[in-house]
């Protein structure tokens, strides 16, 4: 299935995995980076589950989880940016996460609207 939202989330997860690999080499505490890795990769996994869900309610539920995980990813990215533990283009990652968040909100609004009109 060709889904722009799934593609964006895969790009985001890929960039976060590459960031994590680079961050791990810095020999700094990776607790925050691990939290980011978990939440960021969960975004796309839940979008994928939503696409292949077995009901409209399941679809909406999985998109809500993705939205929450996106919000958490934005939190961890912002925290990493503020700590200056590593020099990295966090703004690019934050911008992509914000774009995914907007897409998720729009998808949820559409899905909820179509569910209410039935």
C-alpha positions as CSV (number, residue, x, y, z in Angstrom):
1,X,0.0,0.0,0.0
2,X,1.3,3.5,-0.9
3,X,0.8,5.7,2.1
4,X,2.6,9.1,2.3
5,X,2.1,9.0,6.1
6,X,3.8,5.6,6.3
7,X,6.6,6.7,4.1
8,X,7.2,9.8,6.2
9,X,7.2,7.7,9.4
10,X,9.7,5.3,7.8
11,X,12.0,8.2,6.8
12,X,11.7,9.5,10.4
13,X,12.5,6.1,12.0
14,X,15.4,5.7,9.6
15,X,16.9,9.0,10.5
16,X,16.4,8.4,14.2
17,X,18.2,5.0,14.0
18,X,21.1,6.7,12.2
19,X,21.1,9.4,14.8
20,X,21.1,6.8,17.6
21,X,24.1,5.0,16.0
22,X,26.0,8.3,15.9
23,X,25.0,9.3,19.4
24,X,26.1,5.9,20.8
25,X,29.6,6.5,19.5
26,X,29.8,9.6,21.7
27,X,30.1,7.4,24.9
28,X,27.6,9.6,26.7
29,X,24.6,8.2,28.6
30,X,22.2,6.9,26.0
31,X,19.1,6.7,28.2
32,X,17.3,9.6,26.5
33,X,18.4,8.5,23.0
34,X,17.1,5.0,23.7
35,X,13.7,6.5,24.7
36,X,13.7,8.5,21.5
37,X,14.6,5.4,19.5
38,X,11.7,3.5,21.0
39,X,9.1,6.2,20.5
40,X,10.2,7.2,17.0
41,X,10.2,3.7,15.6
42,X,6.9,3.0,17.2
43,X,5.2,5.8,15.2
44,X,5.5,4.0,11.9
45,X,4.9,0.6,13.4
46,X,1.5,1.7,14.7
47,X,0.7,3.5,11.4
48,X,1.4,0.2,9.6
49,X,-0.8,-1.6,12.1
50,X,-3.6,1.0,11.5
51,X,-3.4,0.5,7.7
52,X,-3.8,-3.3,8.2
53,X,-6.3,-3.0,11.0
54,X,-9.5,-5.0,11.1
55,X,-11.9,-2.2,11.8
56,X,-12.4,1.6,11.6
57,X,-12.1,1.7,15.5
58,X,-8.8,-0.2,15.3
59,X,-7.5,2.1,12.6
60,X,-8.4,5.2,14.7
61,X,-6.9,3.6,17.9
62,X,-3.6,2.8,16.2
63,X,-3.4,6.3,14.7
64,X,-3.9,7.8,18.2
65,X,-1.1,5.7,19.5
66,X,1.1,6.9,16.7
67,X,0.2,10.5,17.5
68,X,1.1,10.0,21.2
69,X,4.4,8.4,20.1
70,X,5.1,11.3,17.8
71,X,4.5,13.7,20.7
72,X,6.9,11.7,22.9
73,X,9.5,11.7,20.1
74,X,9.2,15.5,19.9
75,X,9.7,15.8,23.6
76,X,12.9,13.6,23.6
77,X,14.3,15.4,20.5
78,X,13.7,18.8,22.2
79,X,15.4,17.6,25.4
80,X,18.4,16.3,23.4
81,X,18.6,19.5,21.6
82,X,18.6,21.5,24.8
83,X,21.2,19.4,26.5
84,X,23.8,20.0,23.8
85,X,25.2,16.5,24.4
86,X,25.9,16.1,20.7
87,X,26.0,18.5,17.8
88,X,23.3,17.4,15.4
89,X,20.6,18.8,13.1
90,X,17.8,18.4,15.6
91,X,15.7,21.0,13.8
92,X,15.5,18.8,10.7
93,X,14.3,15.8,12.9
94,X,11.8,18.0,14.8
95,X,10.5,19.4,11.5
96,X,9.8,16.0,10.2
97,X,8.2,14.9,13.5
98,X,5.9,18.0,13.4
99,X,5.0,17.2,9.8
100,X,4.0,13.6,10.8
101,X,2.0,15.0,13.7
102,X,0.0,17.3,11.4
103,X,-0.6,14.4,9.0
104,X,-1.8,12.2,11.8
105,X,-4.1,14.8,13.2
106,X,-5.6,15.3,9.7
107,X,-6.0,11.5,9.2
108,X,-7.6,11.1,12.5
109,X,-10.0,13.9,11.9
110,X,-11.0,12.4,8.5
111,X,-11.3,8.9,9.9
112,X,-13.5,10.1,12.9
113,X,-15.6,12.2,10.5
114,X,-16.3,9.4,8.2
115,X,-17.0,7.0,11.1
116,X,-19.6,9.5,12.5
117,X,-21.3,9.9,9.1
118,X,-22.1,6.2,8.9
